[in-house]
Amino acid sequence: MHANTQPPVWDDDLVTLAVEVLRVLADRTRLQLAGLLLDEEKSVTELAGELDRPIPAVSQHLAKMRMARLVVTRRDGSSVLYRVENGHVRQLVVDTIGHVEHLLDDVPPHHRGVGVVS
């Protein structure tokens, strides 16, 4: 047990920005996009194909994710490749899915070695 039992009190600006980041990620398509970008870079075309969604729609989602600094881009010739911004974003996505797996299953897939993201 920690000596200080008081919960943290965060600055209003910090909490407001954290809520905005979570709001952006709290969308089915954007969460799936983040998952697809955890371990590799992909283009809008690749992502749209994997999600079976129109390229313009995926591009709009990625733009929102970029504004929230959830993803970054890198130009490769004429292609723009996307990936998650950093390890914090990656961990947020992995922990969120892991938490939900625990809500749905006594022994979730990540404890059985199924669908494990390392």
Biopython code that builds the backbone (N, CA, C, O; Angstrom):
import numpy as np
from Bio.PDB.StructureBuilder import StructureBuilder

atoms = [
    (1, "MET", "N", (0.840, -1.176, 0.000)),
    (1, "MET", "CA", (0.000, 0.000, 0.000)),
    (1, "MET", "C", (0.881, 1.234, 0.000)),
    (1, "MET", "O", (1.876, 1.303, 0.722)),
    (2, "HIS", "N", (0.513, 2.188, -0.801)),
    (2, "HIS", "CA", (1.261, 3.429, -0.867)),
    (2, "HIS", "C", (0.904, 4.309, 0.322)),
    (2, "HIS", "O", (-0.233, 4.303, 0.792)),
    (3, "ALA", "N", (1.895, 5.074, 0.809)),
    (3, "ALA", "CA", (1.672, 5.964, 1.940)),
    (3, "ALA", "C", (0.676, 7.065, 1.577)),
    (3, "ALA", "O", (-0.147, 7.454, 2.405)),
    (4, "ASN", "N", (0.745, 7.566, 0.348)),
    (4, "ASN", "CA", (-0.150, 8.627, -0.081)),
    (4, "ASN", "C", (-1.379, 7.971, -0.732)),
    (4, "ASN", "O", (-1.288, 7.409, -1.823)),
    (5, "THR", "N", (-2.512, 8.051, -0.054)),
    (5, "THR", "CA", (-3.725, 7.413, -0.570)),
    (5, "THR", "C", (-4.635, 8.391, -1.300)),
    (5, "THR", "O", (-5.735, 8.027, -1.717)),
    (6, "GLN", "N", (-4.183, 9.629, -1.455)),
    (6, "GLN", "CA", (-4.980, 10.631, -2.160)),
    (6, "GLN", "C", (-4.927, 10.373, -3.666)),
    (6, "GLN", "O", (-3.852, 10.134, -4.216)),
    (7, "PRO", "N", (-6.068, 10.420, -4.326)),
    (7, "PRO", "CA", (-6.049, 10.261, -5.781)),
    (7, "PRO", "C", (-5.396, 11.481, -6.426)),
    (7, "PRO", "O", (-5.388, 12.566, -5.845)),
    (8, "PRO", "N", (-4.845, 11.300, -7.634)),
    (8, "PRO", "CA", (-4.227, 12.449, -8.294)),
    (8, "PRO", "C", (-5.274, 13.476, -8.708)),
    (8, "PRO", "O", (-6.398, 13.126, -9.066)),
    (9, "VAL", "N", (-4.900, 14.708, -8.654)),
    (9, "VAL", "CA", (-5.750, 15.788, -9.158)),
    (9, "VAL", "C", (-4.979, 16.404, -10.313)),
    (9, "VAL", "O", (-3.955, 17.060, -10.123)),
    (10, "TRP", "N", (-5.494, 16.179, -11.513)),
    (10, "TRP", "CA", (-4.811, 16.636, -12.708)),
    (10, "TRP", "C", (-5.317, 18.007, -13.134)),
    (10, "TRP", "O", (-6.464, 18.374, -12.878)),
    (11, "ASP", "N", (-4.452, 18.739, -13.776)),
    (11, "ASP", "CA", (-4.769, 20.045, -14.320)),
    (11, "ASP", "C", (-5.914, 19.907, -15.329)),
    (11, "ASP", "O", (-5.972, 18.928, -16.072)),
    (12, "ASP", "N", (-6.821, 20.885, -15.355)),
    (12, "ASP", "CA", (-7.972, 20.847, -16.260)),
    (12, "ASP", "C", (-7.570, 20.708, -17.729)),
    (12, "ASP", "O", (-8.219, 19.981, -18.481)),
    (13, "ASP", "N", (-6.502, 21.399, -18.143)),
    (13, "ASP", "CA", (-6.058, 21.308, -19.540)),
    (13, "ASP", "C", (-5.592, 19.898, -19.871)),
    (13, "ASP", "O", (-5.865, 19.390, -20.959)),
    (14, "LEU", "N", (-4.894, 19.269, -18.942)),
    (14, "LEU", "CA", (-4.423, 17.901, -19.139)),
    (14, "LEU", "C", (-5.603, 16.944, -19.292)),
    (14, "LEU", "O", (-5.610, 16.107, -20.195)),
    (15, "VAL", "N", (-6.584, 17.062, -18.427)),
    (15, "VAL", "CA", (-7.761, 16.192, -18.479)),
    (15, "VAL", "C", (-8.562, 16.439, -19.746)),
    (15, "VAL", "O", (-9.044, 15.492, -20.367)),
    (16, "THR", "N", (-8.709, 17.686, -20.134)),
    (16, "THR", "CA", (-9.449, 18.015, -21.358)),
    (16, "THR", "C", (-8.792, 17.385, -22.578)),
    (16, "THR", "O", (-9.476, 16.813, -23.426)),
    (17, "LEU", "N", (-7.480, 17.486, -22.669)),
    (17, "LEU", "CA", (-6.768, 16.897, -23.803)),
    (17, "LEU", "C", (-6.836, 15.365, -23.762)),
    (17, "LEU", "O", (-6.991, 14.728, -24.804)),
    (18, "ALA", "N", (-6.723, 14.775, -22.582)),
    (18, "ALA", "CA", (-6.818, 13.316, -22.452)),
    (18, "ALA", "C", (-8.196, 12.824, -22.897)),
    (18, "ALA", "O", (-8.302, 11.804, -23.576)),
    (19, "VAL", "N", (-9.241, 13.542, -22.517)),
    (19, "VAL", "CA", (-10.603, 13.180, -22.932)),
    (19, "VAL", "C", (-10.724, 13.265, -24.450)),
    (19, "VAL", "O", (-11.357, 12.406, -25.066)),
    (20, "GLU", "N", (-10.131, 14.281, -25.059)),
    (20, "GLU", "CA", (-10.182, 14.423, -26.516)),
    (20, "GLU", "C", (-9.460, 13.264, -27.207)),
    (20, "GLU", "O", (-9.960, 12.724, -28.194)),
    (21, "VAL", "N", (-8.302, 12.884, -26.701)),
    (21, "VAL", "CA", (-7.567, 11.745, -27.273)),
    (21, "VAL", "C", (-8.410, 10.480, -27.175)),
    (21, "VAL", "O", (-8.510, 9.726, -28.143)),
    (22, "LEU", "N", (-9.008, 10.245, -26.031)),
    (22, "LEU", "CA", (-9.853, 9.052, -25.859)),
    (22, "LEU", "C", (-11.093, 9.125, -26.746)),
    (22, "LEU", "O", (-11.531, 8.106, -27.278)),
    (23, "ARG", "N", (-11.656, 10.308, -26.909)),
    (23, "ARG", "CA", (-12.827, 10.472, -27.780)),
    (23, "ARG", "C", (-12.483, 10.105, -29.221)),
    (23, "ARG", "O", (-13.261, 9.434, -29.899)),
    (24, "VAL", "N", (-11.327, 10.543, -29.679)),
    (24, "VAL", "CA", (-10.912, 10.217, -31.046)),
    (24, "VAL", "C", (-10.723, 8.713, -31.203)),
    (24, "VAL", "O", (-11.103, 8.144, -32.226)),
    (25, "LEU", "N", (-10.153, 8.083, -30.221)),
    (25, "LEU", "CA", (-9.908, 6.636, -30.295)),
    (25, "LEU", "C", (-11.185, 5.829, -30.086)),
    (25, "LEU", "O", (-11.243, 4.660, -30.467)),
    (26, "ALA", "N", (-12.212, 6.437, -29.484)),
    (26, "ALA", "CA", (-13.464, 5.735, -29.163)),
    (26, "ALA", "C", (-14.389, 5.655, -30.373)),
    (26, "ALA", "O", (-15.553, 6.051, -30.307)),
    (27, "ASP", "N", (-13.871, 5.152, -31.451)),
    (27, "ASP", "CA", (-14.617, 4.963, -32.685)),
    (27, "ASP", "C", (-14.187, 3.607, -33.249)),
    (27, "ASP", "O", (-12.996, 3.296, -33.281)),
    (28, "ARG", "N", (-15.138, 2.815, -33.684)),
    (28, "ARG", "CA", (-14.852, 1.461, -34.162)),
    (28, "ARG", "C", (-13.766, 1.452, -35.242)),
    (28, "ARG", "O", (-12.800, 0.696, -35.146)),
    (29, "THR", "N", (-13.923, 2.276, -36.248)),
    (29, "THR", "CA", (-12.960, 2.285, -37.356)),
    (29, "THR", "C", (-11.596, 2.763, -36.887)),
    (29, "THR", "O", (-10.577, 2.176, -37.252)),
    (30, "ARG", "N", (-11.561, 3.825, -36.080)),
    (30, "ARG", "CA", (-10.266, 4.356, -35.632)),
    (30, "ARG", "C", (-9.551, 3.391, -34.703)),
    (30, "ARG", "O", (-8.325, 3.287, -34.754)),
    (31, "LEU", "N", (-10.283, 2.686, -33.859)),
    (31, "LEU", "CA", (-9.636, 1.691, -32.999)),
    (31, "LEU", "C", (-9.079, 0.548, -33.847)),
    (31, "LEU", "O", (-7.980, 0.059, -33.584)),
    (32, "GLN", "N", (-9.830, 0.123, -34.858)),
    (32, "GLN", "CA", (-9.318, -0.916, -35.749)),
    (32, "GLN", "C", (-8.095, -0.426, -36.517)),
    (32, "GLN", "O", (-7.137, -1.179, -36.695)),
    (33, "LEU", "N", (-8.115, 0.812, -36.970)),
    (33, "LEU", "CA", (-6.955, 1.373, -37.658)),
    (33, "LEU", "C", (-5.733, 1.377, -36.740)),
    (33, "LEU", "O", (-4.638, 0.993, -37.152)),
    (34, "ALA", "N", (-5.924, 1.807, -35.510)),
    (34, "ALA", "CA", (-4.813, 1.813, -34.556)),
    (34, "ALA", "C", (-4.260, 0.402, -34.374)),
    (34, "ALA", "O", (-3.046, 0.206, -34.316)),
    (35, "GLY", "N", (-5.156, -0.574, -34.286)),
    (35, "GLY", "CA", (-4.712, -1.955, -34.146)),
    (35, "GLY", "C", (-3.902, -2.429, -35.339)),
    (35, "GLY", "O", (-2.904, -3.131, -35.178)),
    (36, "LEU", "N", (-4.327, -2.050, -36.529)),
    (36, "LEU", "CA", (-3.602, -2.451, -37.743)),
    (36, "LEU", "C", (-2.237, -1.775, -37.850)),
    (36, "LEU", "O", (-1.354, -2.260, -38.557)),
    (37, "LEU", "N", (-2.068, -0.662, -37.151)),
    (37, "LEU", "CA", (-0.825, 0.097, -37.240)),
    (37, "LEU", "C", (0.095, -0.101, -36.044)),
    (37, "LEU", "O", (1.087, 0.615, -35.911)),
    (38, "LEU", "N", (-0.209, -1.049, -35.178)),
    (38, "LEU", "CA", (0.604, -1.253, -33.980)),
    (38, "LEU", "C", (2.036, -1.664, -34.300)),
    (38, "LEU", "O", (2.979, -1.195, -33.663)),
    (39, "ASP", "N", (2.193, -2.530, -35.276)),
    (39, "ASP", "CA", (3.512, -3.105, -35.517)),
    (39, "ASP", "C", (4.092, -2.849, -36.895)),
    (39, "ASP", "O", (5.208, -3.278, -37.187)),
    (40, "GLU", "N", (3.343, -2.148, -37.751)),
    (40, "GLU", "CA", (3.876, -1.866, -39.079)),
    (40, "GLU", "C", (3.217, -0.649, -39.685)),
    (40, "GLU", "O", (2.108, -0.260, -39.320)),
    (41, "GLU", "N", (3.936, -0.063, -40.622)),
    (41, "GLU", "CA", (3.409, 1.075, -41.368)),
    (41, "GLU", "C", (2.538, 0.562, -42.505)),
    (41, "GLU", "O", (2.808, -0.482, -43.098)),
    (42, "LYS", "N", (1.489, 1.319, -42.794)),
    (42, "LYS", "CA", (0.605, 0.959, -43.900)),
    (42, "LYS", "C", (0.093, 2.218, -44.568)),
    (42, "LYS", "O", (0.012, 3.283, -43.956)),
    (43, "SER", "N", (-0.248, 2.072, -45.833)),
    (43, "SER", "CA", (-0.818, 3.190, -46.591)),
    (43, "SER", "C", (-2.330, 3.220, -46.393)),
    (43, "SER", "O", (-2.927, 2.259, -45.908)),
    (44, "VAL", "N", (-2.933, 4.334, -46.775)),
    (44, "VAL", "CA", (-4.388, 4.462, -46.708)),
    (44, "VAL", "C", (-5.046, 3.371, -47.546)),
    (44, "VAL", "O", (-6.051, 2.788, -47.137)),
    (45, "THR", "N", (-4.481, 3.098, -48.715)),
    (45, "THR", "CA", (-5.042, 2.084, -49.607)),
    (45, "THR", "C", (-5.019, 0.705, -48.945)),
    (45, "THR", "O", (-6.006, -0.029, -49.001)),
    (46, "GLU", "N", (-3.899, 0.356, -48.320)),
    (46, "GLU", "CA", (-3.803, -0.934, -47.627)),
    (46, "GLU", "C", (-4.826, -1.016, -46.491)),
    (46, "GLU", "O", (-5.518, -2.022, -46.335)),
    (47, "LEU", "N", (-4.908, 0.055, -45.708)),
    (47, "LEU", "CA", (-5.827, 0.063, -44.566)),
    (47, "LEU", "C", (-7.276, -0.025, -45.026)),
    (47, "LEU", "O", (-8.071, -0.762, -44.442)),
    (48, "ALA", "N", (-7.620, 0.721, -46.064)),
    (48, "ALA", "CA", (-8.989, 0.687, -46.592)),
    (48, "ALA", "C", (-9.332, -0.720, -47.069)),
    (48, "ALA", "O", (-10.441, -1.204, -46.842)),
    (49, "GLY", "N", (-8.383, -1.373, -47.729)),
    (49, "GLY", "CA", (-8.609, -2.737, -48.196)),
    (49, "GLY", "C", (-8.807, -3.712, -47.052)),
    (49, "GLY", "O", (-9.684, -4.573, -47.115)),
    (50, "GLU", "N", (-8.000, -3.586, -46.007)),
    (50, "GLU", "CA", (-8.110, -4.500, -44.866)),
    (50, "GLU", "C", (-9.420, -4.312, -44.102)),
    (50, "GLU", "O", (-9.967, -5.268, -43.553)),
    (51, "LEU", "N", (-9.913, -3.089, -44.069)),
    (51, "LEU", "CA", (-11.166, -2.811, -43.359)),
    (51, "LEU", "C", (-12.383, -2.845, -44.268)),
    (51, "LEU", "O", (-13.516, -2.722, -43.802)),
    (52, "ASP", "N", (-12.151, -3.012, -45.570)),
    (52, "ASP", "CA", (-13.222, -2.993, -46.563)),
    (52, "ASP", "C", (-14.045, -1.713, -46.438)),
    (52, "ASP", "O", (-15.275, -1.742, -46.395)),
    (53, "ARG", "N", (-13.330, -0.591, -46.381)),
    (53, "ARG", "CA", (-13.942, 0.740, -46.271)),
    (53, "ARG", "C", (-13.435, 1.603, -47.408)),
    (53, "ARG", "O", (-12.349, 1.347, -47.930)),
    (54, "PRO", "N", (-14.184, 2.613, -47.807)),
    (54, "PRO", "CA", (-13.726, 3.513, -48.867)),
    (54, "PRO", "C", (-12.468, 4.288, -48.442)),
    (54, "PRO", "O", (-12.333, 4.688, -47.286)),
    (55, "ILE", "N", (-11.569, 4.487, -49.386)),
    (55, "ILE", "CA", (-10.323, 5.207, -49.105)),
    (55, "ILE", "C", (-10.586, 6.595, -48.521)),
    (55, "ILE", "O", (-9.932, 6.959, -47.544)),
    (56, "PRO", "N", (-11.521, 7.397, -49.074)),
    (56, "PRO", "CA", (-11.752, 8.729, -48.493)),
    (56, "PRO", "C", (-12.191, 8.670, -47.023)),
    (56, "PRO", "O", (-11.778, 9.508, -46.222)),
    (57, "ALA", "N", (-13.012, 7.699, -46.672)),
    (57, "ALA", "CA", (-13.466, 7.574, -45.283)),
    (57, "ALA", "C", (-12.298, 7.231, -44.360)),
    (57, "ALA", "O", (-12.164, 7.807, -43.281)),
    (58, "VAL", "N", (-11.459, 6.295, -44.787)),
    (58, "VAL", "CA", (-10.296, 5.907, -43.984)),
    (58, "VAL", "C", (-9.343, 7.091, -43.856)),
    (58, "VAL", "O", (-8.776, 7.323, -42.788)),
    (59, "SER", "N", (-9.168, 7.833, -44.933)),
    (59, "SER", "CA", (-8.305, 9.003, -44.908)),
    (59, "SER", "C", (-8.804, 10.036, -43.900)),
    (59, "SER", "O", (-8.003, 10.640, -43.187)),
    (60, "GLN", "N", (-10.108, 10.244, -43.835)),
    (60, "GLN", "CA", (-10.676, 11.193, -42.863)),
    (60, "GLN", "C", (-10.437, 10.731, -41.428)),
    (60, "GLN", "O", (-10.108, 11.536, -40.556)),
    (61, "HIS", "N", (-10.606, 9.430, -41.189)),
    (61, "HIS", "CA", (-10.340, 8.892, -39.848)),
    (61, "HIS", "C", (-8.872, 9.092, -39.474)),
    (61, "HIS", "O", (-8.560, 9.498, -38.355)),
    (62, "LEU", "N", (-7.982, 8.807, -40.411)),
    (62, "LEU", "CA", (-6.551, 8.966, -40.147)),
    (62, "LEU", "C", (-6.188, 10.421, -39.890)),
    (62, "LEU", "O", (-5.313, 10.704, -39.072)),
    (63, "ALA", "N", (-6.845, 11.342, -40.573)),
    (63, "ALA", "CA", (-6.595, 12.769, -40.339)),
    (63, "ALA", "C", (-6.966, 13.150, -38.905)),
    (63, "ALA", "O", (-6.233, 13.890, -38.249)),
    (64, "LYS", "N", (-8.087, 12.653, -38.427)),
    (64, "LYS", "CA", (-8.483, 12.925, -37.034)),
    (64, "LYS", "C", (-7.488, 12.315, -36.069)),
    (64, "LYS", "O", (-7.146, 12.923, -35.054)),
    (65, "MET", "N", (-7.019, 11.109, -36.382)),
    (65, "MET", "CA", (-6.042, 10.450, -35.520)),
    (65, "MET", "C", (-4.709, 11.193, -35.522)),
    (65, "MET", "O", (-4.022, 11.244, -34.502)),
    (66, "ARG", "N", (-4.349, 11.759, -36.649)),
    (66, "ARG", "CA", (-3.124, 12.557, -36.735)),
    (66, "ARG", "C", (-3.235, 13.812, -35.884)),
    (66, "ARG", "O", (-2.296, 14.172, -35.174)),
    (67, "MET", "N", (-4.390, 14.483, -35.955)),
    (67, "MET", "CA", (-4.590, 15.704, -35.166)),
    (67, "MET", "C", (-4.495, 15.411, -33.668)),
    (67, "MET", "O", (-4.038, 16.253, -32.895)),
    (68, "ALA", "N", (-4.928, 14.219, -33.263)),
    (68, "ALA", "CA", (-4.858, 13.823, -31.854)),
    (68, "ALA", "C", (-3.503, 13.197, -31.507)),
    (68, "ALA", "O", (-3.287, 12.750, -30.381)),
    (69, "ARG", "N", (-2.601, 13.171, -32.483)),
    (69, "ARG", "CA", (-1.260, 12.606, -32.324)),
    (69, "ARG", "C", (-1.296, 11.137, -31.927)),
    (69, "ARG", "O", (-0.479, 10.674, -31.131)),
    (70, "LEU", "N", (-2.256, 10.411, -32.493)),
    (70, "LEU", "CA", (-2.314, 8.972, -32.303)),
    (70, "LEU", "C", (-1.519, 8.248, -33.388)),
    (70, "LEU", "O", (-1.019, 7.145, -33.164)),
    (71, "VAL", "N", (-1.404, 8.867, -34.557)),
    (71, "VAL", "CA", (-0.611, 8.303, -35.646)),
    (71, "VAL", "C", (0.289, 9.382, -36.241)),
    (71, "VAL", "O", (0.029, 10.578, -36.114)),
    (72, "VAL", "N", (1.346, 8.922, -36.888)),
    (72, "VAL", "CA", (2.249, 9.801, -37.617)),
    (72, "VAL", "C", (2.408, 9.252, -39.027)),
    (72, "VAL", "O", (2.064, 8.103, -39.305)),
    (73, "THR", "N", (2.933, 10.089, -39.909)),
    (73, "THR", "CA", (3.105, 9.678, -41.301)),
    (73, "THR", "C", (4.572, 9.753, -41.704)),
    (73, "THR", "O", (5.401, 10.420, -41.085)),
    (74, "ARG", "N", (4.834, 9.022, -42.783)),
    (74, "ARG", "CA", (6.156, 9.063, -43.414)),
    (74, "ARG", "C", (5.932, 8.895, -44.907)),
    (74, "ARG", "O", (5.215, 7.993, -45.339)),
    (75, "ARG", "N", (6.543, 9.760, -45.685)),
    (75, "ARG", "CA", (6.414, 9.672, -47.138)),
    (75, "ARG", "C", (7.433, 8.670, -47.665)),
    (75, "ARG", "O", (8.605, 8.691, -47.288)),
    (76, "ASP", "N", (6.956, 7.788, -48.552)),
    (76, "ASP", "CA", (7.813, 6.807, -49.217)),
    (76, "ASP", "C", (7.502, 6.882, -50.708)),
    (76, "ASP", "O", (6.587, 6.220, -51.197)),
    (77, "GLY", "N", (8.278, 7.699, -51.423)),
    (77, "GLY", "CA", (7.967, 7.950, -52.832)),
    (77, "GLY", "C", (6.662, 8.713, -52.932)),
    (77, "GLY", "O", (6.521, 9.801, -52.374)),
    (78, "SER", "N", (5.707, 8.137, -53.649)),
    (78, "SER", "CA", (4.407, 8.797, -53.784)),
    (78, "SER", "C", (3.404, 8.329, -52.729)),
    (78, "SER", "O", (2.276, 8.819, -52.682)),
    (79, "SER", "N", (3.811, 7.391, -51.891)),
    (79, "SER", "CA", (2.917, 6.867, -50.848)),
    (79, "SER", "C", (3.150, 7.570, -49.516)),
    (79, "SER", "O", (4.259, 8.005, -49.207)),
    (80, "VAL", "N", (2.083, 7.669, -48.740)),
    (80, "VAL", "CA", (2.174, 8.142, -47.362)),
    (80, "VAL", "C", (1.868, 6.949, -46.476)),
    (80, "VAL", "O", (0.808, 6.333, -46.587)),
    (81, "LEU", "N", (2.805, 6.631, -45.596)),
    (81, "LEU", "CA", (2.640, 5.497, -44.695)),
    (81, "LEU", "C", (2.301, 5.999, -43.300)),
    (81, "LEU", "O", (2.840, 7.004, -42.837)),
    (82, "TYR", "N", (1.408, 5.290, -42.645)),
    (82, "TYR", "CA", (0.957, 5.638, -41.298)),
    (82, "TYR", "C", (1.450, 4.597, -40.303)),
    (82, "TYR", "O", (1.625, 3.428, -40.647)),
    (83, "ARG", "N", (1.670, 5.031, -39.073)),
    (83, "ARG", "CA", (1.973, 4.129, -37.964)),
    (83, "ARG", "C", (1.518, 4.814, -36.675)),
    (83, "ARG", "O", (1.288, 6.023, -36.654)),
    (84, "VAL", "N", (1.389, 4.027, -35.598)),
    (84, "VAL", "CA", (1.015, 4.657, -34.329)),
    (84, "VAL", "C", (2.143, 5.597, -33.901)),
    (84, "VAL", "O", (3.315, 5.357, -34.190)),
    (85, "GLU", "N", (1.770, 6.649, -33.218)),
    (85, "GLU", "CA", (2.700, 7.725, -32.850)),
    (85, "GLU", "C", (3.875, 7.235, -32.016)),
    (85, "GLU", "O", (5.026, 7.574, -32.294)),
    (86, "ASN", "N", (3.577, 6.423, -30.977)),
    (86, "ASN", "CA", (4.648, 6.007, -30.066)),
    (86, "ASN", "C", (4.186, 4.818, -29.218)),
    (86, "ASN", "O", (3.080, 4.306, -29.388)),
    (87, "GLY", "N", (5.052, 4.395, -28.309)),
    (87, "GLY", "CA", (4.754, 3.265, -27.445)),
    (87, "GLY", "C", (3.590, 3.507, -26.499)),
    (87, "GLY", "O", (2.914, 2.562, -26.092)),
    (88, "HIS", "N", (3.349, 4.765, -26.143)),
    (88, "HIS", "CA", (2.224, 5.069, -25.256)),
    (88, "HIS", "C", (0.892, 4.804, -25.953)),
    (88, "HIS", "O", (-0.026, 4.238, -25.358)),
    (89, "VAL", "N", (0.796, 5.211, -27.203)),
    (89, "VAL", "CA", (-0.424, 4.963, -27.972)),
    (89, "VAL", "C", (-0.601, 3.463, -28.163)),
    (89, "VAL", "O", (-1.698, 2.930, -27.992)),
    (90, "ARG", "N", (0.479, 2.794, -28.517)),
    (90, "ARG", "CA", (0.440, 1.339, -28.692)),
    (90, "ARG", "C", (-0.072, 0.662, -27.421)),
    (90, "ARG", "O", (-0.951, -0.198, -27.480)),
    (91, "GLN", "N", (0.479, 1.053, -26.280)),
    (91, "GLN", "CA", (0.087, 0.440, -25.010)),
    (91, "GLN", "C", (-1.358, 0.741, -24.667)),
    (91, "GLN", "O", (-2.055, -0.118, -24.127)),
    (92, "LEU", "N", (-1.822, 1.952, -24.971)),
    (92, "LEU", "CA", (-3.215, 2.321, -24.735)),
    (92, "LEU", "C", (-4.153, 1.392, -25.502)),
    (92, "LEU", "O", (-5.145, 0.913, -24.951)),
    (93, "VAL", "N", (-3.840, 1.139, -26.767)),
    (93, "VAL", "CA", (-4.673, 0.268, -27.598)),
    (93, "VAL", "C", (-4.610, -1.171, -27.086)),
    (93, "VAL", "O", (-5.648, -1.811, -26.918)),
    (94, "VAL", "N", (-3.415, -1.680, -26.838)),
    (94, "VAL", "CA", (-3.254, -3.061, -26.373)),
    (94, "VAL", "C", (-3.941, -3.258, -25.023)),
    (94, "VAL", "O", (-4.628, -4.260, -24.822)),
    (95, "ASP", "N", (-3.765, -2.319, -24.098)),
    (95, "ASP", "CA", (-4.384, -2.444, -22.776)),
    (95, "ASP", "C", (-5.907, -2.351, -22.850)),
    (95, "ASP", "O", (-6.607, -3.044, -22.111)),
    (96, "THR", "N", (-6.419, -1.505, -23.731)),
    (96, "THR", "CA", (-7.871, -1.388, -23.880)),
    (96, "THR", "C", (-8.464, -2.700, -24.378)),
    (96, "THR", "O", (-9.442, -3.193, -23.816)),
    (97, "ILE", "N", (-7.880, -3.262, -25.422)),
    (97, "ILE", "CA", (-8.376, -4.539, -25.949)),
    (97, "ILE", "C", (-8.190, -5.637, -24.909)),
    (97, "ILE", "O", (-9.080, -6.468, -24.729)),
    (98, "GLY", "N", (-7.056, -5.657, -24.223)),
    (98, "GLY", "CA", (-6.824, -6.660, -23.178)),
    (98, "GLY", "C", (-7.844, -6.568, -22.062)),
    (98, "GLY", "O", (-8.321, -7.592, -21.573)),
    (99, "HIS", "N", (-8.183, -5.360, -21.654)),
    (99, "HIS", "CA", (-9.183, -5.168, -20.600)),
    (99, "HIS", "C", (-10.538, -5.717, -21.044)),
    (99, "HIS", "O", (-11.207, -6.416, -20.283)),
    (100, "VAL", "N", (-10.938, -5.403, -22.269)),
    (100, "VAL", "CA", (-12.234, -5.875, -22.773)),
    (100, "VAL", "C", (-12.239, -7.395, -22.915)),
    (100, "VAL", "O", (-13.256, -8.036, -22.647)),
    (101, "GLU", "N", (-11.119, -7.976, -23.331)),
    (101, "GLU", "CA", (-11.044, -9.443, -23.404)),
    (101, "GLU", "C", (-11.308, -10.058, -22.028)),
    (101, "GLU", "O", (-11.953, -11.102, -21.933)),
    (102, "HIS", "N", (-10.816, -9.421, -20.966)),
    (102, "HIS", "CA", (-11.074, -9.918, -19.610)),
    (102, "HIS", "C", (-12.552, -9.803, -19.239)),
    (102, "HIS", "O", (-13.070, -10.633, -18.492)),
    (103, "LEU", "N", (-13.222, -8.790, -19.752)),
    (103, "LEU", "CA", (-14.646, -8.628, -19.471)),
    (103, "LEU", "C", (-15.478, -9.713, -20.153)),
    (103, "LEU", "O", (-16.547, -10.081, -19.666)),
    (104, "LEU", "N", (-14.985, -10.219, -21.279)),
    (104, "LEU", "CA", (-15.756, -11.154, -22.097)),
    (104, "LEU", "C", (-15.434, -12.621, -21.867)),
    (104, "LEU", "O", (-16.224, -13.487, -22.245)),
    (105, "ASP", "N", (-14.291, -12.923, -21.255)),
    (105, "ASP", "CA", (-13.839, -14.317, -21.188)),
    (105, "ASP", "C", (-13.044, -14.551, -19.902)),
    (105, "ASP", "O", (-12.208, -13.729, -19.525)),
    (106, "ASP", "N", (-13.307, -15.670, -19.237)),
    (106, "ASP", "CA", (-12.550, -15.996, -18.021)),
    (106, "ASP", "C", (-11.056, -16.144, -18.309)),
    (106, "ASP", "O", (-10.217, -15.702, -17.524)),
    (107, "VAL", "N", (-10.737, -16.764, -19.434)),
    (107, "VAL", "CA", (-9.347, -16.886, -19.866)),
    (107, "VAL", "C", (-9.262, -16.240, -21.253)),
    (107, "VAL", "O", (-9.479, -16.900, -22.270)),
    (108, "PRO", "N", (-8.944, -14.947, -21.280)),
    (108, "PRO", "CA", (-8.960, -14.222, -22.554)),
    (108, "PRO", "C", (-7.883, -14.716, -23.513)),
    (108, "PRO", "O", (-6.900, -15.330, -23.101)),
    (109, "PRO", "N", (-8.084, -14.437, -24.798)),
    (109, "PRO", "CA", (-7.140, -14.904, -25.816)),
    (109, "PRO", "C", (-5.683, -14.534, -25.539)),
    (109, "PRO", "O", (-4.784, -15.329, -25.815)),
    (110, "HIS", "N", (-5.437, -13.340, -24.997)),
    (110, "HIS", "CA", (-4.040, -12.959, -24.779)),
    (110, "HIS", "C", (-3.370, -13.788, -23.684)),
    (110, "HIS", "O", (-2.142, -13.807, -23.597)),
    (111, "HIS", "N", (-4.154, -14.475, -22.844)),
    (111, "HIS", "CA", (-3.578, -15.386, -21.849)),
    (111, "HIS", "C", (-3.413, -16.802, -22.400)),
    (111, "HIS", "O", (-2.702, -17.625, -21.826)),
    (112, "ARG", "N", (-4.081, -17.070, -23.522)),
    (112, "ARG", "CA", (-3.940, -18.383, -24.176)),
    (112, "ARG", "C", (-2.928, -18.319, -25.311)),
    (112, "ARG", "O", (-2.677, -19.318, -25.984)),
    (113, "GLY", "N", (-2.343, -17.135, -25.521)),
    (113, "GLY", "CA", (-1.381, -16.983, -26.604)),
    (113, "GLY", "C", (-2.045, -16.792, -27.954)),
    (113, "GLY", "O", (-1.391, -16.912, -28.990)),
    (114, "VAL", "N", (-3.351, -16.494, -27.953)),
    (114, "VAL", "CA", (-4.097, -16.287, -29.198)),
    (114, "VAL", "C", (-4.232, -14.787, -29.414)),
    (114, "VAL", "O", (-4.649, -14.061, -28.512)),
    (115, "GLY", "N", (-3.883, -14.327, -30.599)),
    (115, "GLY", "CA", (-4.033, -12.912, -30.918)),
    (115, "GLY", "C", (-3.144, -12.011, -30.079)),
    (115, "GLY", "O", (-3.477, -10.849, -29.843)),
    (116, "VAL", "N", (-2.014, -12.542, -29.626)),
    (116, "VAL", "CA", (-1.116, -11.773, -28.781)),
    (116, "VAL", "C", (-0.353, -10.775, -29.620)),
    (116, "VAL", "O", (0.214, -11.123, -30.656)),
    (117, "VAL", "N", (-0.340, -9.547, -29.174)),
    (117, "VAL", "CA", (0.444, -8.499, -29.819)),
    (117, "VAL", "C", (1.638, -8.247, -28.923)),
    (117, "VAL", "O", (1.487, -7.865, -27.763)),
    (118, "SER", "N", (2.818, -8.459, -29.460)),
    (118, "SER", "CA", (4.012, -8.271, -28.627)),
    (118, "SER", "C", (4.689, -6.962, -28.894)),
    (118, "SER", "O", (5.707, -6.656, -28.273)),
]
sb = StructureBuilder()
sb.init_structure("model")
sb.init_model(0)
sb.init_chain("A")
sb.init_seg("    ")
for serial, (resi, resn, name, xyz) in enumerate(atoms, 1):
    if name == "N":
        sb.init_residue(resn, " ", resi, " ")
    sb.init_atom(name, np.array(xyz, "f"), 0.0, 1.0, " ", f" {name:<3s}", serial, name[0])
structure = sb.get_structure()
